[in-house]
């Protein structure tokens, strides 16, 4: 992991902000050329899938909670930096019981 970076993100350095987790997956897809392309095209929308676990303590794993919190902050930062041309939002569904998490 690199040191702290200040200033607005550009499409080449934003990928260095988060090294692992779901936020990295978003950066791999959004941080490359898509932000530049959307701004050049006159606008666009990005919707990230976050989780209530990113803002509130849950029984989810700590790594899951941390990566969702990073995704929420990444969404907020990109929303500010790319507004008003590109809308960046996240939706955060609550807990859903499934066979995987019911044990």
C-alpha positions, -999 to 999 in steps of 0.1 A, spaced: 0 0 0 12 35 -8 11 66 13 -17 91 15 -26 110 -16 -42 144 -15 -62 163 -40 -89 152 -65 -86 117 -80 -75 112 -115 -81 81 -134 -45 69 -131 -39 75 -93 -73 66 -78 -65 29 -81 -37 33 -56 -61 45 -29 -75 11 -19 -55 -21 -23 -80 -48 -15 -116 -56 -10 -148 -46 -28 -136 -11 -31 -107 -23 -52 -131 -41 -75 -150 -9 -80 -118 10 -87 -107 -16 -112 -139 -9 -131 -146 28 -124 -112 42 -119 -96 33 -152 -112 52 -181 -149 53 -172 -148 85 -152 -129 102 -179 -152 88 -206 -184 98 -188 -172 133 -181 -161 137 -218 -195 123 -229 -213 150 -209 -225 128 -180 -233 94 -166 -242 75 -135 -224 50 -113 -243 30 -87 -222 10 -62 -237 -18 -41 -227 -12 -5 -241 -26 27 -255 -15 60 -225 -33 74 -203 -5 60 -219 20 84 -231 0 114 -216 -29 133 -231 -62 123 -223 -99 126 -206 -97 92 -168 -103 91 -146 -74 99 -130 -75 65 -164 -73 48 -174 -44 70 -141 -25 64 -143 -30 26 -180 -18 25 -170 12 46 -142 20 21 -167 16 -8 -191 41 9 -163 66 14 -150 61 -21 -185 67 -35 -188 99 -15 -155 112 -26 -161 104 -63 -195 120 -61 -180 152 -49 -151 152 -73 -171 143 -104 -203 163 -97 -223 175 -114 -213 157 -146 -212 122 -133 -236 110 -105 -220 85 -81 -243 68 -56 -244 37 -34 -273 16 -22 -269 -3 10 -293 -30 16 -298 -44 51 -294 -79 64 -310 -107 44 -311 -142 59 -298 -168 35 -286 -204 39 -250 -191 38 -253 -168 68 -279 -186 89 -254 -210 105 
